[in-house]
Amino acid sequence: MKTRPLIRSRTWAIPSILAALTLLSLVIALIVDGIWDSLASAVLAGILIYMTYEGFRPRTT
């Protein structure tokens, strides 16, 4: 069975979004106080949970 080659933008879409969210969360946590610290840490925890899930998910070929 022949598979379609991955499009470069599709390959890097999720990692780029995760990198942007991580950078934004870290900057917000450093600059703004209060509820924004909690929001930034929740976003970072969500990214960590998502990456852990994807890392342990069985791959299908």
Short mmCIF file of the C-alpha atoms (twelve columns), coordinates in Angstrom:
data_MODEL
# 
_entry.id   MODEL 
# 
loop_
_atom_site.group_PDB 
_atom_site.id 
_atom_site.type_symbol 
_atom_site.label_atom_id 
_atom_site.label_alt_id 
_atom_site.label_comp_id 
_atom_site.label_asym_id 
_atom_site.label_seq_id 
_atom_site.Cartn_x 
_atom_site.Cartn_y 
_atom_site.Cartn_z 
_atom_site.pdbx_PDB_model_num 
ATOM 1  C CA . MET A 1  0.000  0.000  0.000  1 
ATOM 2  C CA . LYS A 2  1.394  3.353  -1.009 1 
ATOM 3  C CA . THR A 3  1.145  6.166  1.527  1 
ATOM 4  C CA . ARG A 4  0.963  9.848  0.799  1 
ATOM 5  C CA . PRO A 5  4.061  11.853 1.698  1 
ATOM 6  C CA . LEU A 6  3.571  14.212 4.603  1 
ATOM 7  C CA . ILE A 7  3.286  17.854 3.724  1 
ATOM 8  C CA . ARG A 8  5.958  19.866 5.498  1 
ATOM 9  C CA . SER A 9  3.511  22.347 7.032  1 
ATOM 10 C CA . ARG A 10 1.342  19.504 8.314  1 
ATOM 11 C CA . THR A 11 4.326  17.784 9.891  1 
ATOM 12 C CA . TRP A 12 5.312  20.866 11.895 1 
ATOM 13 C CA . ALA A 13 1.853  22.230 12.714 1 
ATOM 14 C CA . ILE A 14 1.330  20.687 16.188 1 
ATOM 15 C CA . PRO A 15 4.948  21.165 17.378 1 
ATOM 16 C CA . SER A 16 4.828  24.810 16.277 1 
ATOM 17 C CA . ILE A 17 1.572  25.417 18.145 1 
ATOM 18 C CA . LEU A 18 2.958  23.729 21.274 1 
ATOM 19 C CA . ALA A 19 6.152  25.803 21.086 1 
ATOM 20 C CA . ALA A 20 4.190  29.048 20.688 1 
ATOM 21 C CA . LEU A 21 1.869  28.190 23.591 1 
ATOM 22 C CA . THR A 22 4.831  27.267 25.789 1 
ATOM 23 C CA . LEU A 23 6.668  30.497 25.013 1 
ATOM 24 C CA . LEU A 24 3.547  32.600 25.537 1 
ATOM 25 C CA . SER A 25 2.760  30.878 28.844 1 
ATOM 26 C CA . LEU A 26 6.283  31.344 30.166 1 
ATOM 27 C CA . VAL A 27 6.338  35.038 29.226 1 
ATOM 28 C CA . ILE A 28 2.906  35.605 30.788 1 
ATOM 29 C CA . ALA A 29 3.985  33.810 33.977 1 
ATOM 30 C CA . LEU A 30 7.056  36.058 34.237 1 
ATOM 31 C CA . ILE A 31 5.375  39.377 33.489 1 
ATOM 32 C CA . VAL A 32 1.820  39.242 34.869 1 
ATOM 33 C CA . ASP A 33 0.735  38.242 38.364 1 
ATOM 34 C CA . GLY A 34 -2.467 36.957 39.882 1 
ATOM 35 C CA . ILE A 35 -4.861 34.730 37.991 1 
ATOM 36 C CA . TRP A 36 -2.598 34.809 34.934 1 
ATOM 37 C CA . ASP A 37 0.045  32.786 36.792 1 
ATOM 38 C CA . SER A 38 -2.519 30.051 37.372 1 
ATOM 39 C CA . LEU A 39 -3.663 30.177 33.759 1 
ATOM 40 C CA . ALA A 40 -0.094 29.983 32.463 1 
ATOM 41 C CA . SER A 41 0.729  27.010 34.680 1 
ATOM 42 C CA . ALA A 42 -2.497 25.268 33.608 1 
ATOM 43 C CA . VAL A 43 -1.548 25.707 29.948 1 
ATOM 44 C CA . LEU A 44 1.940  24.352 30.622 1 
ATOM 45 C CA . ALA A 45 0.484  21.380 32.503 1 
ATOM 46 C CA . GLY A 46 -1.907 20.719 29.615 1 
ATOM 47 C CA . ILE A 47 0.972  20.733 27.146 1 
ATOM 48 C CA . LEU A 48 2.911  18.316 29.341 1 
ATOM 49 C CA . ILE A 49 -0.094 15.980 29.629 1 
ATOM 50 C CA . TYR A 50 -0.664 16.070 25.864 1 
ATOM 51 C CA . MET A 51 2.995  15.343 25.086 1 
ATOM 52 C CA . THR A 52 3.073  12.480 27.598 1 
ATOM 53 C CA . TYR A 53 -0.089 11.000 26.099 1 
ATOM 54 C CA . GLU A 54 1.303  11.209 22.572 1 
ATOM 55 C CA . GLY A 55 4.612  9.714  23.677 1 
ATOM 56 C CA . PHE A 56 3.027  6.620  25.189 1 
ATOM 57 C CA . ARG A 57 0.335  6.120  22.530 1 
ATOM 58 C CA . PRO A 58 0.948  3.015  20.412 1 
ATOM 59 C CA . ARG A 59 1.886  3.782  16.824 1 
ATOM 60 C CA . THR A 60 -0.020 2.290  13.939 1 
ATOM 61 C CA . THR A 61 1.659  1.798  10.608 1 
# 
